[in-house]
Amino acid sequence: MRRFLQMLSVALVAVVTIGCDAFHRLAGDGQTSQGAPYEVIVVCKNSVWEGSAGDTLRYILQQPVPTINQYEPLFDVLRVAPDNFKNLLERHRNVLKLLVDASVENTGIGVQYNVTAQPQIVILAQAPTEEALAALLAENAENLVQVLESAERDRTIEFGKKFGVAELEKTINEKFGVKMNVPKGYSLRNATDDFLWASYEFPTASQGFFIYTYPYEGARSLSLESLTKARNRFAAKIPGPSDGSYMTTLGEYEPDYRMIRIGGRLWVEMRGLWDVANDFMGGPFVSFSTVDTATNKVFTIDCYVYSPKLGKRNFLRPLEHLVHLIEFPAQKKNPVDSE
């Protein structure tokens, strides 16, 4: 996450050097950051918020979360006037300051961490005019989303490493040969030789994941069609609420499919919707599949959310982060890299 400044353009990486106290002190008193996950406090004057820069920022941060069967924004955005940014608000987990000042010489964006609380990210975007600030935000839209999402992801990872479910982690290691930190709250629901299902149950929601493996038979094993078939075969092991009901992939919508690298390993990510055969339940899912070269098997972690009454974003996002808590032993080159 701290490589963010190195990833941006020259204009963005320029360290902001203005007289304001955007980064006025480092957190040394151990204060815990405030605010809900995926909530961003935007600190700016009302004229900036109501103008083109504010419009641009809202468009960037309030895009819909992909493959959720209802609108939910990437982030909940709350605007605060500079004079009111103090006390608990000052210790918010995600802070984005917008400054328009004619005396600004270096148009750009700066990032610091744990300024007044921990864990915390504080971003300052500055420009001499509102038009220049709006253009700066638009140019770096993807990076802004990425750095904020990375901050939330790192919090999930840190929590999972500190507060894990030791017995479940041991079972995963014994069955699949991988080390995985599982955050506190998950319980083992079912396990066989090639399948494991765990879930975190809430009064009106459920978030869960299942891990499964099967023989790797070349690049076709990681095609959208093959992964969907495999998903349906193993998802059928998760029972629905009525006799004869079980989880499956919602057939009306083809899942989103892409290849990504996580920790140097190539994974196939699928996002889509699931439902229950012979009953009425459903929700979003995201799965990550790779090749375990030690066993020559496809390894998949498949994550799902059921939340008919509450928003789904804050249940789904921590599940997406679980793949970052999986560690394979040293292996030979992943065959997917050369196919």
SERO-4910 file (N, C-alpha, C, O; in steps of 0.05 Angstrom, whole numbers):
BEGIN
 pado doro    nc1    nc2    nc3   cac1   cac2   cac3    cc1    cc2    cc3    oc1    oc2    oc3
  Met    A     17    -24      0      0      0      0     17     25      0     10     45    -13
  Arg    A     40     24     14     57     48     16     72     53    -10     85     74    -12
  Arg    A     69     36    -30     81     40    -56     64     58    -73     70     63    -96
  Phe    A     41     67    -62     21     82    -78     34    106    -92     30    111   -116
  Leu    A     51    121    -77     62    145    -88     80    138   -112     83    154   -131
  Gln    A     93    115   -111    111    107   -133     95     98   -158    106     97   -180
  Met    A     70     92   -155     54     82   -176     41    104   -193     31     99   -215
  Leu    A     41    128   -183     26    149   -196     44    165   -215     68    162   -216
  Ser    A     31    184   -229     46    201   -248     63    221   -232     60    224   -208
  Val    A     80    235   -247     98    254   -235     82    276   -220     90    284   -198
  Ala    A     60    284   -232     44    305   -220     32    295   -193     29    311   -175
  Leu    A     26    270   -192     13    259   -168     33    254   -146     27    258   -123
  Val    A     57    245   -153     76    238   -133     90    262   -120    102    260   -100
  Ala    A     86    285   -133     98    309   -122     89    313    -93     65    315    -88
  Val    A    107    315    -75    100    318    -47     88    346    -43    100    366    -51
  Val    A     65    347    -31     52    373    -28     66    389     -6     71    379     16
  Thr    A     72    413    -13     87    430      6     72    456      9     80    477     -2
  Ile    A     51    456     25     36    480     30     35    485     60     44    468     76
  Gly    A     24    508     67     24    516     95      3    503    112      4    507    137
  Cys    A    -16    489    100    -37    477    117    -27    454    133     -5    444    128
  Asp    A    -43    445    152    -34    423    170    -47    397    163    -58    383    180
  Ala    A    -47    391    137    -60    366    128    -48    342    142    -62    323    149
  Phe    A    -21    342    146     -8    320    159      7    331    184     31    329    186
  His    A     -9    343    202      3    359    222     16    345    245     33    356    258
  Arg    A     10    319    249     24    305    270     21    275    266      1    266    255
  Leu    A     40    260    275     39    231    273     26    220    298     29    231    320
  Ala    A     12    198    295     -2    186    318     19    172    335     32    153    327
  Gly    A     22    182    360     41    169    378     28    161    404     41    150    421
  Asp    A      2    166    406    -11    161    431    -28    136    430    -43    130    448
  Gly    A    -27    121    408    -41     95    406    -71     97    403    -85     78    408
  Gln    A    -81    120    394   -109    123    391   -119    106    367   -106    105    346
  Thr    A   -142     94    371   -154     77    351   -171     93    331   -186    110    340
  Ser    A   -167     88    306   -183    102    286   -213     96    288   -221     75    298
  Gln    A   -229    115    279   -258    113    281   -270    109    253   -256    110    233
  Gly    A   -296    104    253   -310    102    228   -315     73    219   -301     55    228
  Ala    A   -334     70    201   -342     44    191   -325     36    167   -314     54    153
  Pro    A   -322     10    161   -307      2    137   -319     15    112   -344     17    109
  Tyr    A   -303     23     94   -311     34     68   -326     60     71   -343     67     55
  Glu    A   -320     74     92   -331    101     96   -308    121     94   -287    117    106
  Val    A   -312    142     79   -291    162     74   -301    190     83   -323    198     75
  Ile    A   -285    203     99   -291    231    107   -276    249     87   -252    248     84
  Val    A   -291    266     73   -280    285     55   -281    313     68   -302    322     76
  Val    A   -258    325     71   -255    351     84   -250    372     63   -229    372     50
  Cys    A   -269    391     60   -266    412     40   -287    433     45   -306    429     60
  Lys    A   -283    456     33   -303    478     34   -327    470     18   -326    453      0
  Asn    A   -350    482     25   -375    476     12   -374    483    -18   -385    469    -34
  Ser    A   -360    504    -25   -358    512    -53   -344    491    -69   -350    487    -93
  Val    A   -324    478    -57   -310    456    -71   -327    432    -74   -329    419    -95
  Trp    A   -341    425    -52   -359    402    -52   -382    404    -72   -389    385    -85
  Glu    A   -392    428    -75   -415    433    -93   -406    438   -121   -423    439   -139
  Gly    A   -381    441   -126   -371    447   -153   -361    422   -168   -368    400   -161
  Ser    A   -346    427   -189   -337    405   -207   -319    385   -193   -320    361   -199
  Ala    A   -303    394   -174   -285    375   -160   -301    356   -143   -296    332   -142
  Gly    A   -321    367   -129   -338    350   -112   -354    330   -129   -357    307   -122
  Asp    A   -364    340   -152   -379    322   -170   -361    299   -180   -370    276   -181
  Thr    A   -337    306   -187   -318    286   -197   -312    266   -176   -311    242   -181
  Leu    A   -307    275   -152   -300    256   -130   -323    238   -124   -319    214   -120
  Arg    A   -347    249   -123   -370    231   -117   -374    210   -139   -380    187   -133
  Tyr    A   -370    218   -163   -372    199   -185   -351    176   -182   -357    153   -187
  Ile    A   -327    184   -174   -306    164   -171   -312    144   -148   -310    120   -151
  Leu    A   -318    155   -125   -321    139   -100   -348    125    -97   -351    107    -82
  Gln    A   -368    135   -112   -394    123   -109   -403    107   -134   -427    103   -139
  Gln    A   -383     97   -149   -389     77   -169   -400     52   -156   -394     46   -133
  Pro    A   -417     37   -170   -428     13   -158   -408     -9   -154   -390    -13   -171
  Val    A   -410    -23   -132   -394    -47   -127   -402    -68   -149   -426    -73   -152
  Pro    A   -383    -80   -163   -390    -98   -184   -403   -124   -174   -397   -134   -152
  Thr    A   -421   -135   -191   -435   -161   -186   -449   -163   -160   -449   -184   -147
  Ile    A   -460   -141   -150   -479   -142   -128   -507   -136   -140   -510   -118   -155
  Asn    A   -526   -152   -132   -552   -150   -145   -569   -127   -135   -594   -129   -134
  Gln    A   -557   -105   -128   -570    -80   -121   -548    -59   -120   -525    -66   -117
  Tyr    A   -556    -34   -121   -535    -13   -121   -524     -9    -93   -539     -5    -74
  Glu    A   -497    -11    -91   -483     -3    -67   -458     10    -76   -444      0    -94
  Pro    A   -451     34    -65   -427     48    -74   -401     35    -65   -401     21    -45
  Leu    A   -380     41    -79   -354     31    -70   -347     41    -42   -336     27    -26
  Phe    A   -355     67    -37   -349     79    -11   -373     96     -3   -387    108    -19
  Asp    A   -378     97     23   -397    116     34   -382    142     40   -362    142     54
  Val    A   -391    164     27   -376    189     28   -391    209     46   -414    214     42
  Leu    A   -376    220     65   -387    240     83   -370    265     81   -345    264     84
  Arg    A   -382    288     76   -368    313     73   -368    329    100   -388    330    113
  Val    A   -345    340    107   -341    355    131   -327    381    124   -308    381    109
  Ala    A   -337    403    135   -323    429    132   -297    429    147   -295    417    168
  Pro    A   -276    443    137   -250    443    151   -252    451    180   -238    440    197
  Asp    A   -268    471    186   -271    480    214   -283    459    233   -278    460    257
  Asn    A   -298    440    222   -310    420    238   -294    394    239   -303    375    252
  Phe    A   -272    393    226   -256    369    225   -238    368    250   -215    378    249
  Lys    A   -248    356    271   -233    355    296   -245    332    313   -265    320    306
  Asn    A   -232    326    335   -240    305    354   -243    278    340   -224    270    327
  Leu    A   -266    265    342   -269    238    331   -266    238    300   -255    220    289
  Leu    A   -276    259    287   -274    260    258   -245    261    249   -238    249    229
  Glu    A   -228    274    265   -200    276    258   -186    249    259   -165    245    247
  Arg    A   -198    230    275   -186    204    278   -200    183    260   -198    159    265
  His    A   -214    192    239   -228    173    222   -208    156    207   -185    164    202
  Arg    A   -216    132    199   -198    113    186   -190    121    158   -168    115    149
  Asn    A   -209    134    143   -204    142    116   -210    172    113   -233    180    115
  Val    A   -190    188    108   -193    217    106   -183    227     79   -161    219     71
  Leu    A   -199    243     65   -190    254     40   -195    284     41   -218    294     43
  Lys    A   -174    300     39   -175    329     41   -172    341     13   -154    334     -2
  Leu    A   -190    359      6   -190    374    -19   -183    403    -14   -197    416      2
  Leu    A   -163    413    -28   -155    441    -24   -153    455    -50   -139    446    -68
  Val    A   -167    477    -53   -165    495    -75   -154    521    -65   -166    535    -48
  Asp    A   -130    529    -74   -116    553    -64    -99    564    -87    -82    550    -98
  Ala    A   -103    590    -93    -89    602   -115    -59    602   -110    -43    604   -129
  Ser    A    -50    601    -85    -22    601    -78     -8    574    -81     17    572    -78
  Val    A    -23    554    -87    -12    527    -90      6    526   -115     -2    533   -137
  Glu    A     31    518   -111     50    516   -133     52    487   -144     56    484   -168
  Asn    A     49    467   -127     51    439   -135     24    426   -135     14    417   -114
  Thr    A     12    424   -158    -13    409   -161     -7    379   -158     10    369   -172
  Gly    A    -21    366   -140    -15    338   -136    -30    326   -113    -47    339   -101
  Ile    A    -24    301   -107    -36    286    -86    -15    274    -68      5    263    -78
  Gly    A    -18    276    -42      0    263    -23    -15    244     -5    -39    248      0
  Val    A     -1    224      5    -13    204     22      4    199     46     29    197     44
  Gln    A     -8    198     70      6    189     94    -12    170    109    -36    168    105
  Tyr    A      1    155    127    -13    135    143    -10    140    173     11    150    182
  Asn    A    -31    134    188    -30    136    217    -22    164    226     -4    167    243
  Val    A    -35    184    216    -29    211    222    -38    219    250    -23    229    266
  Thr    A    -64    214    256    -75    220    282    -87    196    296    -97    199    318
  Ala    A    -87    173    284    -97    149    296    -87    125    280    -73    129    259
  Gln    A    -93    101    289    -84     77    276   -106     56    275   -120     53    295
  Pro    A   -110     42    252    -97     47    226   -113     69    211   -137     71    214
  Gln    A    -99     85    197   -111    108    184    -96    115    158    -72    112    156
  Ile    A   -111    124    138   -100    135    114   -110    163    110   -134    168    113
  Val    A    -93    182    104   -100    210    100    -89    217     72    -65    215     67
  Ile    A   -107    227     55    -99    235     28   -105    265     25   -126    275     33
  Leu    A    -86    279     13    -90    308      8    -87    312    -22    -67    306    -34
  Ala    A   -108    324    -34   -107    331    -63   -109    362    -64   -128    373    -53
  Gln    A    -91    375    -78    -90    404    -79    -85    414   -107    -71    401   -123
  Ala    A    -96    437   -113    -92    450   -139    -99    480   -135   -113    488   -116
  Pro    A    -90    497   -154    -95    526   -151   -123    533   -159   -133    554   -150
  Thr    A   -137    517   -175   -165    523   -183   -182    498   -181   -172    476   -180
  Glu    A   -208    503   -179   -226    480   -177   -225    463   -202   -227    438   -201
  Glu    A   -222    475   -225   -221    460   -250   -196    442   -251   -197    419   -260
  Ala    A   -174    453   -241   -149    437   -240   -152    414   -220   -141    392   -225
  Leu    A   -165    419   -198   -169    397   -179   -187    375   -190   -182    352   -186
  Ala    A   -209    383   -203   -226    363   -216   -211    346   -236   -215    322   -237
  Ala    A   -195    359   -252   -179    344   -272   -159    326   -258   -155    303   -268
  Leu    A   -147    335   -237   -128    318   -222   -142    293   -211   -131    271   -213
  Leu    A   -166    297   -200   -180    274   -189   -189    254   -211   -187    230   -207
  Ala    A   -198    265   -233   -206    248   -255   -183    232   -266   -186    209   -273
  Glu    A   -160    245   -269   -136    232   -280   -127    209   -262   -117    189   -272
  Asn    A   -131    212   -236   -121    192   -217   -144    176   -203   -141    166   -181
  Ala    A   -167    174   -217   -190    161   -205   -184    132   -197   -190    124   -174
  Glu    A   -172    117   -215   -166     89   -209   -147     86   -185   -150     68   -169
  Asn    A   -127    103   -184   -108    102   -162   -120    109   -135   -113     97   -115
  Leu    A   -138    129   -135   -152    136   -111   -168    113   -100   -167    107    -76
  Val    A   -183    100   -117   -199     77   -108   -181     55    -99   -186     42    -78
  Gln    A   -159     50   -113   -141     28   -106   -128     32    -79   -126     14    -63
  Val    A   -119     57    -74   -105     61    -48   -124     60    -25   -116     50     -3
  Leu    A   -148     69    -28   -168     67     -7   -176     38     -2   -179     29     21
  Glu    A   -181     23    -24   -188     -5    -21   -165    -21     -9   -169    -40      7
  Ser    A   -140    -14    -16   -117    -28     -5   -115    -23     25   -107    -41     40
  Ala    A   -122      1     34   -121      7     62   -141    -11     77   -135    -21     99
  Glu    A   -165    -14     66   -185    -31     79   -176    -61     78   -179    -75     98
  Arg    A   -164    -69     56   -155    -96     53   -133   -102     74   -134   -123     87
  Asp    A   -114    -84     77    -93    -88     96   -103    -91    125    -91   -105    141
  Arg    A   -124    -77    131   -136    -80    158   -147   -107    162   -144   -119    183
  Thr    A   -161   -118    141   -171   -145    143   -149   -165    147   -150   -184    163
  Ile    A   -127   -162    131   -104   -180    133    -92   -179    160    -85   -200    172
  Glu    A    -88   -155    171    -75   -152    197    -93   -165    219    -82   -178    237
  Phe    A   -119   -161    217   -137   -173    237   -136   -204    235   -135   -217    255
  Gly    A   -136   -214    210   -135   -243    206   -110   -256    217   -111   -278    227
  Lys    A    -88   -241    215    -62   -252    225    -60   -251    255    -47   -267    268
  Lys    A    -74   -231    267    -73   -227    296    -93   -245    310    -88   -256    331
  Phe    A   -117   -247    298   -139   -260    312   -150   -282    293   -170   -277    279
  Gly    A   -138   -305    293   -147   -326    275   -161   -348    290   -164   -349    314
  Val    A   -172   -367    274   -185   -391    284   -166   -414    281   -165   -426    259
  Ala    A   -151   -420    302   -129   -438    300   -137   -466    290   -124   -478    273
  Glu    A   -159   -477    300   -167   -504    293   -175   -505    263   -169   -524    250
  Leu    A   -189   -485    254   -197   -484    226   -173   -481    208   -171   -494    187
  Glu    A   -154   -464    216   -129   -460    200   -114   -487    199   -102   -493    178
  Lys    A   -113   -502    221    -99   -527    221   -113   -547    202    -99   -562    187
  Thr    A   -139   -548    202   -154   -566    184   -148   -559    154   -144   -577    138
  Ile    A   -148   -533    148   -142   -525    120   -114   -534    112   -110   -544     90
  Asn    A    -95   -530    130    -68   -538    124    -65   -568    120    -51   -577    101
  Glu    A    -79   -584    136    -77   -613    134    -90   -623    108    -80   -642     96
  Lys    A   -112   -610    100   -127   -620     77   -115   -610     50   -116   -625     30
  Phe    A   -105   -586     50    -98   -574     24    -68   -566     23    -59   -558      2
  Gly    A    -53   -569     44    -25   -564     44    -17   -535     42      5   -528     34
  Val    A    -36   -517     48    -30   -488     48    -34   -476     75    -50   -486     92
  Lys    A    -20   -455     80    -24   -440    105    -44   -418    100    -41   -402     80
  Met    A    -65   -416    116    -85   -395    113    -93   -384    140   -100   -399    158
  Asn    A    -91   -357    142   -102   -344    166   -132   -339    162   -140   -326    143
  Val    A   -148   -349    180   -177   -346    179   -185   -327    201   -182   -335    225
  Pro    A   -196   -304    195   -204   -285    217   -224   -297    236   -241   -314    229
  Lys    A   -223   -288    260   -241   -297    282   -270   -293    273   -277   -273    261
  Gly    A   -286   -313    280   -315   -312    274   -324   -334    256   -348   -341    256
  Tyr    A   -306   -346    240   -314   -367    222   -314   -394    236   -298   -400    254
  Ser    A   -333   -411    228   -336   -438    239   -336   -458    217   -347   -453    195
  Leu    A   -324   -481    222   -324   -503    202   -352   -515    201   -364   -522    221
  Arg    A   -362   -517    176   -389   -528    172   -389   -556    161   -405   -573    168
  Asn    A   -369   -561    143   -368   -588    131   -340   -591    118   -328   -571    109
  Ala    A   -330   -615    116   -304   -620    104   -303   -649     94   -312   -667    107
  Thr    A   -291   -652     70   -285   -679     59   -256   -677     49   -242   -658     55
  Asp    A   -248   -697     34   -220   -698     26   -213   -674      8   -190   -664     10
  Asp    A   -231   -666     -9   -225   -645    -29   -242   -620    -26   -244   -604    -44
  Phe    A   -255   -617     -3   -275   -595      1   -276   -587     30   -275   -604     48
  Leu    A   -278   -561     34   -282   -551     62   -299   -526     60   -296   -509     43
  Trp    A   -319   -525     79   -338   -503     79   -338   -490    107   -340   -504    127
  Ala    A   -335   -464    108   -336   -449    134   -353   -425    130   -355   -414    108
  Ser    A   -365   -416    151   -382   -392    149   -382   -376    175   -375   -386    197
  Tyr    A   -390   -351    172   -392   -332    195   -421   -324    195   -430   -310    177
  Glu    A   -436   -332    215   -465   -328    215   -472   -304    232   -462   -300    255
  Phe    A   -490   -288    221   -501   -265    235   -532   -268    238   -543   -286    224
  Pro    A   -545   -253    254   -574   -256    258   -590   -254    231   -609   -269    228
  Thr    A   -582   -236    214   -596   -233    188   -579   -235    164   -587   -227    142
  Ala    A   -555   -247    167   -537   -249    144   -517   -272    148   -514   -282    171
  Ser    A   -504   -280    127   -484   -301    128   -462   -295    108   -468   -288     85
  Gln    A   -437   -297    116   -415   -295     97   -399   -321    101   -393   -329    123
  Gly    A   -392   -333     78   -379   -359     80   -359   -363     57   -360   -348     37
  Phe    A   -343   -383     60   -325   -391     38   -323   -421     37   -326   -434     58
  Phe    A   -317   -432     14   -311   -460     12   -286   -463     -6   -283   -449    -26
  Ile    A   -270   -482      2   -245   -488    -12   -248   -516    -25   -258   -534    -13
  Tyr    A   -238   -518    -50   -239   -544    -62   -216   -548    -82   -206   -528    -92
  Thr    A   -209   -572    -87   -188   -579   -106   -197   -601   -125   -214   -617   -118
  Tyr    A   -185   -602   -149   -190   -623   -168   -167   -623   -188   -153   -603   -190
  Pro    A   -163   -644   -203   -140   -647   -221   -138   -625   -241   -158   -617   -253
  Tyr    A   -114   -615   -246   -109   -595   -266   -103   -610   -292    -86   -627   -293
  Glu    A   -118   -603   -313   -115   -617   -339   -109   -597   -361   -119   -599   -384
  Gly    A    -92   -578   -356    -84   -559   -376   -101   -534   -374   -118   -531   -356
  Ala    A    -95   -515   -392   -107   -488   -391   -138   -489   -391   -150   -472   -379
  Arg    A   -150   -509   -403   -179   -511   -404   -191   -514   -376   -214   -507   -372
  Ser    A   -175   -524   -357   -185   -527   -330   -191   -500   -317   -207   -499   -298
  Leu    A   -180   -479   -327   -184   -452   -316   -201   -434   -335   -200   -410   -332
  Ser    A   -215   -447   -353   -233   -431   -370   -258   -424   -354   -264   -436   -334
  Leu    A   -273   -404   -364   -297   -396   -350   -317   -420   -348   -329   -424   -327
  Glu    A   -319   -435   -370   -338   -457   -370   -330   -479   -350   -347   -489   -335
  Ser    A   -304   -486   -349   -295   -507   -331   -297   -498   -302   -305   -514   -285
  Leu    A   -290   -473   -296   -291   -464   -269   -320   -462   -259   -325   -468   -236
  Thr    A   -338   -455   -277   -366   -453   -269   -377   -481   -263   -392   -486   -244
  Lys    A   -370   -501   -280   -379   -528   -276   -368   -539   -249   -382   -551   -234
  Ala    A   -342   -533   -244   -330   -542   -219   -344   -529   -195   -349   -541   -174
  Arg    A   -349   -503   -198   -363   -489   -176   -390   -501   -170   -396   -506   -147
  Asn    A   -405   -507   -190   -432   -519   -186   -430   -547   -173   -447   -554   -156
  Arg    A   -409   -562   -181   -406   -588   -169   -401   -587   -139   -412   -603   -124
  Phe    A   -383   -569   -131   -377   -567   -103   -397   -550    -87   -402   -556    -64
  Ala    A   -409   -530   -100   -429   -514    -86   -453   -531    -79   -467   -524    -60
  Ala    A   -458   -552    -94   -481   -570    -88   -478   -583    -61   -497   -594    -50
  Lys    A   -454   -583    -49   -449   -594    -23   -459   -575     -1   -460   -583     23
  Ile    A   -466   -550     -8   -477   -531     11   -507   -532     10   -519   -523     -9
  Pro    A   -520   -542     31   -549   -546     30   -564   -520     33   -555   -501     46
  Gly    A   -588   -518     20   -606   -496     24   -624   -501     48   -620   -520     63
  Pro    A   -643   -483     52   -660   -485     76   -681   -507     75   -692   -515     96
  Ser    A   -688   -517     51   -708   -538     49   -696   -564     38   -675   -564     26
  Asp    A   -710   -586     42   -701   -612     33   -696   -612      3   -713   -603    -13
  Gly    A   -673   -622     -5   -666   -623    -33   -656   -598    -46   -651   -597    -70
  Ser    A   -653   -576    -30   -643   -551    -41   -613   -549    -37   -602   -560    -18
  Tyr    A   -600   -534    -54   -571   -532    -53   -562   -507    -69   -576   -497    -86
  Met    A   -538   -498    -63   -527   -475    -76   -518   -481   -105   -509   -503   -111
  Thr    A   -522   -462   -123   -513   -465   -150   -507   -437   -161   -513   -417   -148
  Thr    A   -496   -435   -185   -490   -409   -197   -515   -400   -213   -526   -416   -228
  Leu    A   -522   -375   -210   -546   -365   -224   -540   -364   -254   -522   -350   -263
  Gly    A   -555   -380   -268   -549   -385   -297   -555   -362   -315   -545   -361   -337
  Glu    A   -573   -343   -307   -581   -322   -325   -559   -301   -330   -560   -286   -349
  Tyr    A   -539   -301   -312   -517   -281   -314   -490   -295   -315   -483   -309   -297
  Glu    A   -476   -290   -337   -449   -302   -339   -430   -288   -319   -429   -263   -319
  Pro    A   -415   -302   -303   -397   -289   -284   -375   -273   -298   -367   -279   -320
  Asp    A   -367   -251   -285   -344   -237   -294   -319   -254   -290   -317   -269   -270
  Tyr    A   -300   -251   -308   -276   -269   -308   -252   -253   -315   -252   -238   -334
  Arg    A   -231   -256   -299   -205   -243   -305   -183   -257   -291   -187   -271   -271
  Met    A   -158   -253   -301   -134   -264   -288   -120   -241   -274   -117   -219   -285
  Ile    A   -111   -246   -249    -98   -226   -233    -74   -239   -219    -73   -263   -216
  Arg    A    -56   -222   -210    -33   -232   -194    -37   -222   -165    -42   -198   -160
  Ile    A    -33   -241   -147    -35   -234   -119    -11   -247   -106     -7   -271   -106
  Gly    A      7   -230    -95     31   -240    -82     49   -256   -101     62   -274    -92
  Gly    A     49   -248   -126     66   -261   -145     54   -286   -158     66   -297   -176
  Arg    A     31   -294   -149     18   -318   -159     -5   -310   -178    -19   -291   -172
  Leu    A     -8   -325   -199    -30   -319   -218    -55   -333   -209    -55   -357   -204
  Trp    A    -77   -318   -208   -103   -329   -200   -124   -321   -222   -120   -302   -236
  Val    A   -144   -337   -223   -168   -330   -239   -190   -322   -220   -198   -337   -203
  Glu    A   -199   -297   -224   -221   -287   -208   -247   -289   -223   -249   -280   -246
  Met    A   -268   -299   -210   -295   -300   -221   -314   -285   -201   -312   -290   -177
  Arg    A   -331   -268   -212   -351   -255   -196   -378   -259   -209   -381   -258   -233
  Gly    A   -398   -265   -193   -424   -269   -203   -445   -271   -181   -441   -261   -159
  Leu    A   -467   -283   -188   -489   -287   -169   -495   -316   -166   -493   -332   -185
  Trp    A   -502   -324   -142   -510   -351   -136   -539   -352   -127   -550   -332   -118
  Asp    A   -551   -374   -130   -578   -378   -119   -580   -407   -109   -560   -422   -109
  Val    A   -603   -414    -99   -608   -441    -87   -628   -455   -104   -650   -446   -108
  Ala    A   -620   -478   -114   -638   -495   -130   -660   -505   -112   -655   -514    -89
  Asn    A   -685   -504   -122   -709   -514   -107   -716   -497    -83   -729   -506    -64
  Asp    A   -707   -471    -82   -714   -453    -61   -709   -425    -70   -702   -420    -93
  Phe    A   -713   -406    -52   -711   -377    -59   -690   -364    -41   -697   -352    -20
  Met    A   -665   -366    -48   -643   -352    -35   -623   -345    -56   -622   -356    -78
  Gly    A   -606   -325    -50   -585   -318    -69   -568   -295    -59   -573   -284    -38
  Gly    A   -548   -288    -75   -531   -266    -68   -506   -266    -86   -505   -282   -105
  Pro    A   -487   -249    -80   -462   -247    -96   -442   -268    -87   -442   -277    -64
  Phe    A   -423   -274   -105   -401   -291    -98   -376   -281   -113   -378   -267   -133
  Val    A   -353   -287   -103   -328   -283   -116   -310   -307   -110   -308   -315    -87
  Ser    A   -297   -317   -131   -279   -340   -127   -252   -334   -139   -249   -318   -157
  Phe    A   -232   -348   -128   -204   -345   -137   -193   -373   -141   -193   -389   -123
  Ser    A   -182   -378   -165   -172   -405   -171   -143   -402   -182   -137   -384   -196
  Thr    A   -127   -421   -174    -99   -422   -183    -91   -452   -185   -106   -470   -179
  Val    A    -66   -456   -195    -56   -483   -197    -36   -489   -174    -16   -474   -172
  Asp    A    -42   -509   -158    -23   -518   -138     -4   -537   -151    -11   -560   -156
  Thr    A     20   -528   -158     39   -544   -173     50   -567   -156     61   -586   -167
  Ala    A     47   -566   -130     57   -587   -113     40   -612   -116     49   -635   -113
  Thr    A     14   -608   -122     -5   -630   -125    -16   -633   -153    -30   -652   -160
  Asn    A     -9   -613   -171    -20   -612   -198    -51   -611   -197    -64   -626   -212
  Lys    A    -61   -595   -179    -90   -592   -177    -98   -562   -178    -82   -545   -171
  Val    A   -122   -558   -187   -134   -531   -186   -143   -527   -157   -156   -544   -145
  Phe    A   -135   -504   -146   -142   -497   -118   -161   -472   -120   -153   -452   -132
  Thr    A   -184   -474   -108   -204   -452   -109   -213   -445    -81   -220   -463    -65
  Ile    A   -214   -419    -76   -229   -409    -52   -253   -393    -63   -249   -374    -78
  Asp    A   -277   -401    -56   -301   -389    -66   -316   -376    -43   -322   -389    -23
  Cys    A   -322   -351    -46   -334   -335    -23   -362   -325    -31   -366   -316    -53
  Tyr    A   -380   -326    -12   -408   -318    -18   -419   -303      5   -410   -304     27
  Val    A   -440   -288     -1   -455   -272     19   -485   -277     15   -495   -277     -7
  Tyr    A   -498   -280     38   -527   -280     39   -536   -258     58   -531   -261     82
  Ser    A   -549   -238     48   -557   -215     65   -582   -202     53   -579   -181     39
  Pro    A   -605   -214     57   -629   -203     44   -639   -176     55   -654   -162     41
  Lys    A   -631   -169     80   -641   -145     92   -620   -123     95   -627    -99     96
  Leu    A   -595   -130     95   -574   -111     99   -558   -108     73   -561   -124     55
  Gly    A   -541    -87     72   -524    -84     49   -504   -107     47   -498   -120     68
  Lys    A   -494   -113     24   -477   -136     20   -447   -129     18   -430   -145     21
  Arg    A   -441   -104     11   -414    -95      7   -395   -102     30   -374   -114     26
  Asn    A   -403    -95     54   -385    -98     77   -383   -127     86   -366   -133    103
  Phe    A   -400   -144     76   -396   -173     80   -379   -185     58   -362   -202     63
  Leu    A   -382   -175     33   -367   -187     11   -338   -178     10   -321   -195      5
  Arg    A   -333   -153     16   -305   -143     14   -285   -158     32   -264   -166     22
  Pro    A   -291   -163     57   -272   -179     74   -268   -207     63   -247   -218     67
  Leu    A   -289   -219     51   -285   -245     39   -265   -244     16   -249   -262     12
  Glu    A   -267   -223      0   -248   -220    -22   -219   -219    -13   -201   -227    -27
  His    A   -216   -209     12   -189   -206     22   -177   -232     32   -153   -234     37
  Leu    A   -193   -253     35   -184   -278     46   -162   -290     29   -144   -303     39
  Val    A   -163   -286      3   -143   -298    -15   -116   -287     -9    -96   -301    -14
  His    A   -114   -263      3    -88   -252     10    -77   -264     35    -54   -260     43
  Leu    A    -93   -280     49    -85   -294     73    -77   -323     69    -72   -338     87
  Ile    A    -75   -330     43    -67   -358     36    -38   -358     27    -29   -341     11
  Glu    A    -23   -377     37      6   -379     30     12   -407     22      8   -426     38
  Phe    A     21   -411     -2     30   -437    -12     59   -442     -5     75   -423     -4
  Pro    A     66   -466     -1     95   -472      3    110   -466    -23     98   -465    -45
  Ala    A    136   -464    -22    152   -459    -45    147   -480    -67    147   -504    -61
  Gln    A    141   -471    -91    133   -489   -112    148   -482   -138    160   -461   -141
  Lys    A    147   -501   -157    158   -496   -183    140   -476   -197    118   -469   -187
  Lys    A    148   -467   -221    133   -447   -236    104   -456   -241     99   -479   -249
  Asn    A     86   -437   -237     58   -442   -242     54   -447   -272     61   -429   -288
  Pro    A     43   -470   -281     40   -475   -309     22   -455   -323     24   -452   -348
  Val    A      4   -442   -309    -14   -422   -321      2   -399   -333     -6   -388   -353
  Asp    A     25   -393   -321     42   -370   -330     52   -374   -359     58   -355   -373
  Ser    A     53   -399   -368     65   -404   -394     44   -415   -414     51   -424   -435
  Glu    A     18   -413   -407     -3   -423   -424    -21   -401   -434    -39   -405   -449
***
